Amino acid sequence: MEDIVYLLPDSIANQIAAGEVVQRPASVVKELLENSIDAGGTQIKLVVKDAGRTLIQVIDDGKGMSVTDARMSFERHATSKIRTAEDLFKIRTMGFRGEALASIAAVAQVEMRTKRREDELGTILQVESSEIKKQEPLATKDGTSISVKNLFYNVPARRNFLKSNPVELRHITDEFHRVALANPEVAMSMTNNDLEMYQLEAGKLSKRIVQLFGKNYQQQLIPCDEETPHVKVTGYVGKPEFAKKTRGEQFFFVNGRYIRNNYLNHAVSTAFQGLLKEDYFPFYVLFVEMDPLHVDINVHPTKTEVKFDDDRMLYGVINSAVRQSLGSFNVTPSLDFSTDVNFEQFTSSAMRSGGGSSIKDNQYAQFKNIDSERDKAKNWESLYDFAKREDIISSEQMEKEMPEETVTFSSSMHEHPDQGELIPSKTYRLHGKYLIRQVKSGMTIIDERAAFERILFERYQTKLTRDASGSQSSLFPQQISLNPSDYSLVMEIKPEIQKLGFEFEEMGQHMIVIQGVPAELSNCNEKEIFEELLEQFKFNKKELGINQKENLCRSLAKRTAAIKCKNLGDQEAEQLIDQLFACKQPNYTPDGNPTYKLISLDKIKSWFSS
């Protein structure tokens, strides 16, 4: 019988290995930028064409490589930083050449030009599908230039899985942001299709943040600084009023390496508790420095997921650091109680030591002398709690028991003449949020905001199918400064935004002027609306798999409904019901939440009958 196990050729083995490291153009950008940082580059240039499909080039002024090192860097398992197994657990660098280059060269056409300062001539090396095509001396500048052309040219199936150019470019921009934030002392630039997106000067972290995200970040940064014998936390957090709907602008770095960690994100979010609007997320760039022996970075091929020896301790330190920063800048709300100075000092020291539970217990001491008169209402409160519990139970039962029904409002059209005189149906508003109206089979409760969102969504969908759209000109046009990533996104969706009723023009670099808004938003803050629309669009794009037009309609409907329902008049509320049931799908909002609930007479009767 023939043997069936055999060794794969190097070219195929390299392509398989490349699948773990090179998932998209942004993966190549990450590896090449980190290599340039480790090479000691003080000026790094990233050049991209066609969102990385045609060209990704990284040029640095680092230490360069010898002829032998240049050749060895494209070999599998070649590295410059590991000599023994123990070295795996004390890595501080990102990766000097090697390691990823073999994977990149397996799925692209790569050209390297490199020269050390002490050498008279440099080296040019060309590799295709892991095969060395050319290597010879060359007169070139000090440092290294690596060009990756035609990514996945020999793996068409993987190339077909790439997203559109704007999507891939955003992934590249994200990687550029992470490397740029981690290394503010390095001057960096990024060019896409011969257009300069970023030109970052070397400087402090605060300057780098403003260069990347815009001048408006200058006023929102709060420094964060905490040090214990084992961990040091530094960086910046954003003021709560600047929080956004998307999670994108949240950065954690451990020993200079960008990581994703939901547990540590939670440590920051709990420090902001009570300061943020619902479903909003703060900006932060935080650096954690600790002994590499206590961090395992080799959990994932891209090294963005790590494990810690004592993550609970780290959670406490980060939470304490952020709380202290917010408190020192008078961001956290203060309570008007005459507290003991010794108690405040104890709380502060407990926070510094990460003792979260003891803080929570002691905070209740502030409330122990509140006037006992409030206890007199406890019987009413218990009755209210009981009613509330009953309401929850009934709504849960209603969801299980009640089938979808067509709502028919009471009117003479639905009654026989011999039934006698009818009481006209009236709409009642509950807490300015819900509408209650009698229907033939009982009553219906409508969520105003959800209903308005459905109405607007279908209205905007119709607008996108027409050539002309209604727009209300702004009395005072407003300028909006965008970061390069957001600016390119706005330019990408500009035709659809204009069809929805927004009128704007480009003005200077990464700036637009809002000159008109949809008619229903004429009395709102145009700048705020546009920025919220953009944030909601980015959030939907990240979390939901929907097309661009539906995303825009959903995003604008959600933001507009949230604003307009705050000042909805009684007459408008009445019209809302008719508009809702004229929709193609009145039962649900675009994201699947119910717009109304129907409660039958039998159900109401069961609550009171013995």
C-alpha positions as CSV (number, residue, x, y, z in Angstrom):
1,M,0.0,0.0,0.0
2,E,1.3,3.5,-0.9
3,D,2.4,6.0,1.8
4,I,0.0,8.9,2.1
5,V,1.9,11.3,4.5
6,Y,4.5,13.5,2.9
7,L,6.1,16.9,3.4
8,L,4.6,20.0,1.7
9,P,6.7,22.1,-0.6
10,D,8.0,25.3,1.1
11,S,6.0,27.5,-1.3
12,I,2.7,25.8,-0.1
13,A,3.7,25.7,3.5
14,N,4.5,29.4,3.4
15,Q,1.1,30.2,1.9
16,I,-0.6,28.3,4.7
17,A,1.4,30.1,7.3
18,A,0.6,33.4,5.6
19,G,-3.1,32.7,6.2
20,E,-2.5,33.3,9.9
21,V,-0.4,36.4,9.6
22,V,-1.6,38.1,6.3
23,Q,-5.4,38.2,6.4
24,R,-5.8,41.5,4.5
25,P,-3.6,44.5,3.4
26,A,-3.8,46.0,6.9
27,S,-2.0,42.9,8.2
28,V,1.0,43.7,6.0
29,V,0.9,47.4,7.0
30,K,1.0,46.4,10.7
31,E,4.0,44.0,10.3
32,L,6.1,46.4,8.1
33,L,5.4,49.5,10.3
34,E,6.4,47.5,13.5
35,N,9.5,46.3,11.8
36,S,10.5,49.9,11.0
37,I,9.9,50.9,14.6
38,D,12.2,48.1,15.9
39,A,14.8,49.0,13.3
40,G,15.1,52.4,15.1
41,G,13.5,54.5,12.4
42,T,12.9,58.2,13.3
43,Q,11.0,58.9,10.1
44,I,8.6,56.3,8.6
45,K,6.6,56.7,5.4
46,L,3.7,54.5,4.4
47,V,2.6,54.6,0.8
48,V,-0.6,52.8,-0.3
49,K,-2.3,52.3,-3.7
50,D,-5.7,50.8,-4.3
51,A,-6.2,50.2,-0.5
52,G,-3.1,48.0,-0.5
53,R,-4.1,45.7,-3.4
54,T,-1.6,47.2,-5.8
55,L,1.1,48.5,-3.5
56,I,2.0,48.8,0.2
57,Q,5.4,50.5,0.7
58,V,7.1,51.3,4.0
59,I,10.2,53.4,4.0
60,D,12.3,54.1,7.1
61,D,15.6,55.6,8.1
62,G,16.5,52.8,10.6
63,K,19.6,50.7,11.0
64,G,19.2,48.8,7.7
65,M,20.5,45.2,7.1
66,S,23.6,43.5,5.9
67,V,23.5,41.3,2.7
68,T,23.1,38.1,4.8
69,D,20.4,39.5,7.1
70,A,18.4,40.7,4.1
71,R,18.4,37.3,2.6
72,M,17.8,35.5,5.9
73,S,14.8,37.8,6.8
74,F,12.7,36.0,4.1
75,E,13.4,32.5,5.4
76,R,10.8,30.7,7.6
77,H,11.4,30.8,11.3
78,A,14.1,33.5,10.9
79,T,14.2,36.0,13.7
80,S,16.5,38.5,15.3
81,K,15.1,38.5,18.9
82,I,14.7,34.9,20.1
83,R,17.7,32.7,21.0
84,T,16.2,30.4,23.6
85,A,12.6,29.3,24.6
86,E,12.8,31.6,27.7
87,D,13.1,34.6,25.3
88,L,9.5,34.0,24.3
89,F,8.3,35.2,27.7
90,K,10.3,38.4,27.8
91,I,9.7,39.9,24.4
92,R,9.7,43.8,24.4
93,T,10.2,44.4,20.6
94,M,7.5,44.1,17.9
95,G,9.6,42.0,15.5
96,F,12.7,42.9,13.6
97,R,12.3,42.1,10.0
98,G,12.0,38.3,9.6
99,E,9.1,36.2,11.0
100,A,6.3,37.9,8.9
101,L,8.3,38.7,5.8
102,A,8.4,35.0,4.8
103,S,4.6,34.9,5.0
104,I,4.1,38.2,3.1
105,A,6.6,37.1,0.3
106,A,4.6,33.8,-0.1
107,V,1.5,35.7,-1.3
108,A,2.9,38.8,-3.0
109,Q,5.7,40.3,-5.0
110,V,8.1,41.9,-2.6
111,E,11.1,44.2,-3.2
112,M,13.5,45.2,-0.4
113,R,16.1,47.9,-0.6
114,T,18.2,48.2,2.5
115,K,21.5,49.7,3.6
116,R,23.4,50.1,6.9
117,R,25.1,53.4,7.7
118,E,28.5,51.8,7.9
119,D,28.2,50.1,4.4
120,E,29.1,51.8,1.2
121,L,26.5,50.0,-0.9
122,G,23.1,48.5,0.0
123,T,21.2,45.5,-1.2
124,I,18.2,45.0,-3.5
125,L,16.2,41.8,-3.1
126,Q,13.2,40.7,-5.1
127,V,11.0,37.8,-4.0
128,E,7.9,36.2,-5.6
129,S,5.9,33.3,-4.2
130,S,8.8,32.6,-1.7
131,E,11.3,32.4,-4.6
132,I,14.3,34.8,-4.7
133,K,14.3,36.4,-8.1
134,K,17.0,38.9,-7.7
135,Q,19.7,39.9,-5.2
136,E,22.5,42.4,-5.9
137,P,24.4,45.4,-4.6
138,L,22.7,48.8,-5.0
139,A,23.4,52.4,-4.2
140,T,20.5,53.4,-1.9
141,K,19.8,55.6,1.2
142,D,20.4,54.4,4.7
143,G,17.6,52.4,6.2
144,T,15.1,50.1,4.5
145,S,12.3,50.4,1.9
146,I,10.0,47.4,1.4
147,S,7.4,47.3,-1.4
148,V,4.7,44.7,-1.4
149,K,3.0,44.6,-4.8
150,N,-0.1,42.7,-6.0
151,L,-1.1,41.1,-2.7
152,F,-2.7,37.6,-3.1
153,Y,-1.9,37.6,-6.8
154,N,-1.1,33.9,-6.6
155,V,-4.1,33.1,-4.3
156,P,-7.1,34.5,-6.2
157,A,-9.6,33.0,-3.8
158,R,-8.3,35.0,-0.9
159,R,-8.1,38.1,-3.0
160,N,-11.8,37.7,-3.8
161,F,-12.6,37.8,-0.1
162,L,-11.2,41.3,0.3
163,K,-13.8,44.0,0.9
164,S,-14.2,47.2,-1.0
165,N,-11.3,49.7,-1.2
166,P,-12.9,52.1,1.3
167,V,-13.3,49.3,3.8
168,E,-9.8,48.0,3.4
169,L,-8.4,51.5,3.6
170,R,-10.1,52.0,6.9
171,H,-8.5,48.9,8.3
172,I,-5.1,50.2,7.1
173,T,-5.8,53.5,8.7
174,D,-6.7,51.8,12.0
175,E,-3.3,50.0,12.0
176,F,-1.5,53.3,11.2
177,H,-3.3,55.0,14.1
178,R,-2.2,52.2,16.5
179,V,1.5,52.3,15.5
180,A,1.5,56.1,15.4
181,L,-0.1,56.4,18.9
182,A,2.3,53.9,20.4
183,N,5.3,55.8,19.0
184,P,4.7,59.6,19.2
185,E,8.4,60.2,19.2
186,V,8.6,58.9,15.6
187,A,7.7,61.2,12.6
188,M,5.2,59.3,10.4
189,S,3.3,60.0,7.2
190,M,0.7,58.1,5.1
191,T,-0.1,58.6,1.5
192,N,-3.0,56.9,-0.4
193,N,-3.2,57.0,-4.2
194,D,-0.7,59.9,-4.2
195,L,-2.8,62.0,-1.8
196,E,-1.3,62.7,1.6
197,M,-3.6,61.6,4.4
198,Y,-1.3,62.2,7.4
199,Q,1.9,64.1,8.1
200,L,2.7,63.5,11.7
201,E,5.6,65.3,13.4
202,A,7.5,63.7,16.3
203,G,6.4,65.0,19.7
204,K,4.4,64.2,22.8
205,L,1.4,61.8,22.9
206,S,-1.1,64.7,23.3
207,K,0.2,66.3,20.1
208,R,0.0,63.0,18.3
209,I,-3.6,62.5,19.4
210,V,-4.6,65.9,18.1
211,Q,-2.7,65.3,14.8
212,L,-4.6,62.0,14.2
213,F,-8.1,62.8,15.4
214,G,-8.5,66.6,15.0
215,K,-8.1,69.9,16.9
216,N,-11.3,69.4,18.8
217,Y,-9.6,66.7,20.8
218,Q,-7.3,69.3,22.3
219,Q,-10.0,70.4,24.8
220,Q,-11.2,67.0,25.9
221,L,-7.9,65.2,27.0
222,I,-7.4,64.4,30.7
223,P,-4.0,63.0,31.6
224,C,-3.9,59.7,33.4
225,D,-1.0,58.6,35.5
226,E,-0.8,55.9,38.1
227,E,2.2,53.8,39.3
228,T,2.4,50.8,41.6
229,P,5.4,48.6,42.4
230,H,4.3,46.2,39.6
231,V,2.3,48.3,37.1
232,K,2.5,51.8,35.5
233,V,-0.5,53.3,33.7
234,T,-0.1,56.5,31.7
235,G,-2.0,58.1,28.8
236,Y,-5.2,60.2,28.3
237,V,-8.9,59.8,28.8
238,G,-11.6,61.9,27.1
239,K,-14.1,64.1,29.0
240,P,-17.5,62.4,29.2
241,E,-19.3,65.1,27.2
242,F,-17.2,64.2,24.2
243,A,-18.1,60.4,24.3
244,K,-19.3,58.9,21.1
245,K,-21.7,56.2,19.9
246,T,-18.8,54.0,18.6
247,R,-16.1,52.1,20.5
248,G,-13.5,52.7,17.8
249,E,-11.4,55.4,19.6
250,Q,-10.4,53.3,22.6
251,F,-6.8,52.2,22.7
252,F,-4.9,49.9,25.1
253,F,-1.2,49.3,24.8
254,V,0.8,46.9,26.9
255,N,4.6,47.4,26.8
256,G,4.1,49.5,23.7
257,R,2.0,46.8,21.9
258,Y,-1.7,47.5,21.0
259,I,-4.0,44.9,22.5
260,R,-7.7,44.0,22.6
261,N,-9.1,43.1,26.0
262,N,-12.8,43.5,27.0
263,Y,-11.9,43.0,30.7
264,L,-9.7,46.0,30.8
265,N,-12.1,48.0,28.7
266,H,-14.7,47.3,31.4
267,A,-12.3,48.6,34.0
268,V,-12.3,52.0,32.2
269,S,-16.1,52.0,31.5
270,T,-17.0,51.4,35.1
271,A,-14.8,54.4,36.1
272,F,-17.1,56.5,33.9
273,Q,-20.2,55.1,35.4
274,G,-22.9,57.7,35.8
275,L,-21.1,60.2,33.6
276,L,-22.0,59.0,30.1
277,K,-25.2,58.9,28.1
278,E,-26.6,55.4,27.5
279,D,-24.8,53.4,24.8
280,Y,-22.0,56.0,24.6
281,F,-18.3,55.2,24.9
282,P,-15.4,57.4,26.1
283,F,-12.2,58.1,24.2
284,Y,-9.0,56.9,25.8
285,V,-5.4,56.0,25.0
286,L,-3.8,54.1,27.9
287,F,-0.4,52.6,28.2
288,V,0.4,49.8,30.6
289,E,4.0,49.1,31.5
290,M,4.8,45.9,33.4
291,D,7.4,43.1,33.5
292,P,7.1,41.0,30.3
293,L,7.3,37.8,32.5
294,H,3.8,38.6,33.7
295,V,2.4,39.0,30.2
296,D,1.9,36.2,27.6
297,I,1.7,37.9,24.1
298,N,1.9,34.7,22.1
299,V,-1.8,33.8,22.5
300,H,-2.8,34.9,19.0
301,P,-0.8,35.1,15.7
302,T,-1.3,38.9,15.5
303,K,-0.4,39.3,19.2
304,T,-3.4,41.6,19.8
305,E,-4.8,39.2,22.5
306,V,-2.7,38.7,25.6
307,K,-2.9,37.0,28.9
308,F,-1.9,38.3,32.3
309,D,-0.7,36.6,35.5
310,D,-3.0,38.7,37.6
311,D,-5.7,40.4,35.5
312,R,-7.8,41.3,38.6
313,M,-4.9,43.4,40.0
314,L,-4.5,45.1,36.7
315,Y,-8.2,45.8,36.5
316,G,-8.1,47.5,39.9
317,V,-5.1,49.7,39.0
318,I,-6.6,50.9,35.7
319,N,-10.0,51.5,37.2
320,S,-8.4,53.5,40.1
321,A,-6.2,55.5,37.6
322,V,-9.1,56.6,35.5
323,R,-11.3,57.5,38.5
324,Q,-8.5,59.5,40.0
325,S,-8.0,61.4,36.7
326,L,-11.6,62.2,36.3
327,G,-11.8,63.3,39.9
328,S,-8.7,65.5,39.8
329,F,-10.2,67.4,36.9
330,N,-13.5,67.9,38.6
331,V,-15.3,65.7,36.0
332,T,-16.9,63.3,38.5
333,P,-20.2,64.5,40.1
334,S,-19.9,65.6,43.7
335,L,-22.5,65.1,46.4
336,D,-23.4,67.9,48.8
337,F,-22.8,65.9,52.0
338,S,-20.6,67.0,54.9
339,T,-18.2,64.1,54.8
340,D,-15.4,63.4,57.2
341,V,-11.9,64.4,55.8
342,N,-10.4,61.2,57.2
343,F,-13.0,59.2,55.2
344,E,-12.0,61.0,51.9
345,Q,-8.3,60.3,52.6
346,F,-9.1,56.7,53.2
347,T,-11.1,56.4,50.0
348,S,-8.3,58.0,48.0
349,S,-5.6,55.7,49.4
350,A,-7.9,52.7,48.9
351,M,-8.3,53.6,45.3
352,R,-4.6,53.9,44.8
353,S,-4.1,50.4,46.1
354,G,-6.9,49.0,43.9
355,G,-9.2,48.1,46.9
356,G,-12.5,48.5,45.0
357,S,-14.8,46.6,47.4
358,S,-13.8,48.5,50.5
359,I,-14.5,51.8,48.7
360,K,-17.9,50.7,47.7
361,D,-18.8,49.6,51.3
362,N,-17.6,52.9,52.8
363,Q,-19.3,55.1,50.4
364,Y,-22.6,54.2,52.0
365,A,-21.5,56.0,55.2
366,Q,-22.3,59.3,53.4
367,F,-26.0,58.5,53.4
368,K,-26.5,57.3,56.9
369,N,-27.8,60.6,58.3
370,I,-30.4,61.4,55.7
371,D,-33.7,62.6,57.1
372,S,-35.7,59.6,58.1
373,E,-38.9,61.3,57.0
374,R,-38.4,59.7,53.6
375,D,-39.2,56.3,55.2
376,K,-42.8,57.3,55.6
377,A,-43.4,56.6,51.9
378,K,-42.2,53.0,52.1
379,N,-45.7,51.5,52.0
380,W,-46.5,53.4,48.8
381,E,-43.1,52.4,47.3
382,S,-43.7,48.8,48.1
383,L,-47.1,49.0,46.4
384,Y,-45.4,50.7,43.4
385,D,-42.8,47.9,43.3
386,F,-45.5,45.3,43.4
387,A,-47.3,46.9,40.5
388,K,-44.0,47.2,38.6
389,R,-43.3,43.5,39.1
390,E,-46.8,42.7,38.0
391,D,-46.3,44.8,34.9
392,I,-43.1,43.0,34.0
393,I,-44.7,39.6,34.4
394,S,-47.7,40.6,32.2
395,S,-45.5,42.0,29.4
396,E,-43.4,38.8,29.4
397,Q,-46.5,36.7,29.3
398,M,-48.0,38.9,26.6
399,E,-44.9,38.4,24.4
400,K,-45.3,34.6,24.7
401,E,-49.1,34.4,24.5
402,M,-50.2,37.2,22.1
403,P,-49.9,36.4,18.4
404,E,-49.2,39.1,15.8
405,E,-52.5,40.9,15.2
406,T,-53.7,43.6,12.8
407,V,-54.6,46.7,14.8
408,T,-57.9,48.2,14.1
409,F,-58.7,51.5,15.8
410,S,-62.2,52.1,17.0
411,S,-64.4,54.1,14.6
412,S,-68.0,53.9,13.3
413,M,-66.7,52.1,10.2
414,H,-66.0,49.0,12.2
415,E,-69.3,48.9,14.1
416,H,-72.8,47.9,13.2
417,P,-75.4,50.7,13.5
418,D,-77.5,48.7,16.1
419,Q,-74.7,48.7,18.6
420,G,-75.7,52.1,19.8
421,E,-73.8,55.3,20.3
422,L,-70.0,55.0,20.3
423,I,-67.5,56.8,22.5
424,P,-65.0,58.5,20.1
425,S,-61.5,57.0,20.4
426,K,-58.9,59.2,22.1
427,T,-55.2,59.1,22.3
428,Y,-53.5,59.5,25.7
429,R,-49.8,60.2,26.2
430,L,-47.9,58.5,29.0
431,H,-44.8,60.2,30.4
432,G,-44.2,61.9,27.1
433,K,-42.8,58.6,25.7
434,Y,-45.8,56.4,25.0
435,L,-49.2,56.7,23.2
436,I,-52.2,54.7,24.5
437,R,-55.3,54.3,22.3
438,Q,-58.4,52.2,22.5
439,V,-58.7,49.6,19.8
440,K,-61.5,47.1,19.0
441,S,-59.9,44.2,20.8
442,G,-58.5,46.2,23.8
443,M,-55.8,48.8,23.8
444,T,-52.4,49.4,22.1
445,I,-49.3,51.1,23.6
446,I,-47.0,52.7,21.1
447,D,-43.4,53.7,21.7
448,E,-43.2,57.2,20.2
449,R,-39.5,57.0,19.5
450,A,-39.6,53.5,17.9
451,A,-42.6,54.5,15.8
452,F,-41.0,57.7,14.6
453,E,-37.8,55.7,13.7
454,R,-39.8,53.3,11.5
455,I,-41.6,56.2,9.8
456,L,-38.4,58.1,9.1
457,F,-36.6,55.0,7.9
458,E,-39.1,54.3,5.2
459,R,-39.3,57.9,4.3
460,Y,-35.5,58.1,3.8
461,Q,-35.5,54.8,1.8
462,T,-38.0,56.5,-0.6
463,K,-35.7,59.6,-0.8
464,L,-32.8,57.5,-1.9
465,T,-34.7,56.2,-4.9
466,R,-35.5,59.7,-6.1
467,D,-33.2,62.2,-7.9
468,A,-34.4,65.2,-5.9
469,S,-34.5,65.6,-2.2
470,G,-36.0,68.2,0.2
471,S,-33.4,70.3,2.1
472,Q,-33.7,73.2,4.4
473,S,-30.9,75.8,3.9
474,S,-29.0,76.7,7.0
475,L,-29.1,80.4,8.1
476,F,-25.6,80.1,9.4
477,P,-23.5,77.4,7.7
478,Q,-21.4,75.4,10.1
479,Q,-17.8,74.1,9.5
480,I,-16.9,70.6,10.6
481,S,-13.3,69.5,10.9
482,L,-12.9,65.7,10.3
483,N,-10.1,63.4,10.8
484,P,-8.8,61.9,7.5
485,S,-10.5,58.6,8.0
486,D,-13.9,60.2,8.6
487,Y,-13.4,62.6,5.8
488,S,-12.7,59.8,3.3
489,L,-15.8,58.0,4.6
490,V,-18.0,61.1,4.1
491,M,-16.7,61.5,0.5
492,E,-17.5,57.9,-0.1
493,I,-21.2,58.3,0.9
494,K,-21.6,61.9,-0.2
495,P,-24.2,61.2,-3.0
496,E,-26.5,59.3,-0.6
497,I,-26.1,61.9,2.2
498,Q,-27.1,64.6,-0.3
499,K,-30.2,62.6,-1.4
500,L,-31.3,62.5,2.2
501,G,-31.3,66.3,2.4
502,F,-27.8,67.3,3.6
503,E,-26.1,69.9,1.6
504,F,-22.3,70.5,2.2
505,E,-19.2,71.5,0.4
506,E,-15.5,70.6,0.9
507,M,-13.5,73.5,2.3
508,G,-9.7,73.0,2.8
509,Q,-8.1,69.8,4.0
510,H,-10.5,67.4,5.8
511,M,-13.1,70.2,6.4
512,I,-16.7,70.5,5.2
513,V,-19.3,73.3,5.5
514,I,-22.9,72.2,6.2
515,Q,-25.2,74.5,4.2
516,G,-28.5,72.5,4.4
517,V,-30.2,69.7,6.4
518,P,-33.3,67.6,5.9
519,A,-36.5,69.6,6.5
520,E,-37.4,67.8,9.7
521,L,-34.1,68.8,11.2
522,S,-34.3,72.5,10.4
523,N,-34.4,73.7,14.0
524,C,-31.6,71.5,15.2
525,N,-27.8,71.9,15.6
526,E,-26.6,70.9,12.1
527,K,-23.0,70.2,13.2
528,E,-24.2,67.9,16.1
529,I,-26.6,66.1,13.8
530,F,-24.1,65.4,11.1
531,E,-21.5,64.2,13.6
532,E,-24.0,61.9,15.3
533,L,-25.1,60.6,11.9
534,L,-21.5,59.7,11.1
535,E,-20.9,58.0,14.4
536,Q,-24.1,56.0,14.1
537,F,-23.2,55.0,10.6
538,K,-19.7,53.8,11.7
539,F,-21.3,51.9,14.6
540,N,-23.8,50.1,12.3
541,K,-21.0,49.3,9.8
542,K,-18.9,47.7,12.5
543,E,-21.7,45.8,14.3
544,L,-24.2,45.0,11.5
545,G,-23.8,43.4,8.1
546,I,-26.0,45.7,6.1
547,N,-25.5,47.6,2.9
548,Q,-24.5,51.2,2.7
549,K,-27.9,52.7,1.8
550,E,-29.8,50.8,4.5
551,N,-27.1,51.8,7.0
552,L,-27.5,55.5,6.2
553,C,-31.3,55.3,6.4
554,R,-31.2,53.5,9.7
555,S,-28.5,55.8,11.1
556,L,-30.3,59.1,10.2
557,A,-33.7,57.7,11.3
558,K,-32.3,56.7,14.8
559,R,-30.6,60.0,15.4
560,T,-33.5,62.1,14.1
561,A,-36.1,60.2,16.1
562,A,-34.1,60.6,19.3
563,I,-34.0,64.4,18.8
564,K,-37.5,65.1,17.5
565,C,-39.3,62.9,20.1
566,K,-38.1,65.1,22.9
567,N,-40.3,68.0,21.7
568,L,-43.2,66.1,20.1
569,G,-46.5,68.0,20.5
570,D,-49.9,66.3,21.1
571,Q,-51.1,67.0,17.6
572,E,-47.9,65.5,16.1
573,A,-48.3,62.5,18.4
574,E,-51.8,61.9,17.0
575,Q,-50.4,62.1,13.4
576,L,-47.6,59.7,14.4
577,I,-50.1,56.8,14.8
578,D,-51.6,57.3,11.3
579,Q,-48.2,57.6,9.8
580,L,-46.9,54.4,11.6
581,F,-49.8,52.2,10.3
582,A,-49.3,53.6,6.8
583,C,-45.8,52.1,6.8
584,K,-45.0,48.9,4.9
585,Q,-43.8,47.3,8.2
586,P,-45.3,49.1,11.1
587,N,-44.7,46.4,13.7
588,Y,-40.9,46.9,14.2
589,T,-38.1,49.4,14.1
590,P,-35.4,48.8,11.4
591,D,-33.3,47.0,14.0
592,G,-36.1,44.7,15.1
593,N,-37.5,46.3,18.3
594,P,-41.3,46.4,18.6
595,T,-43.0,49.8,17.8
596,Y,-46.2,48.9,19.8
597,K,-47.8,46.3,22.0
598,L,-51.4,45.1,21.9
599,I,-53.2,44.2,25.1
600,S,-56.5,42.4,24.7
601,L,-59.6,43.0,26.8
602,D,-59.4,39.4,28.1
603,K,-55.8,40.0,29.4
604,I,-56.9,43.2,31.1
605,K,-59.9,41.4,32.7
606,S,-57.6,38.6,34.0
607,W,-55.6,41.1,36.0
608,F,-58.7,42.1,38.1
609,S,-61.0,39.1,38.1
610,S,-60.8,36.7,41.0
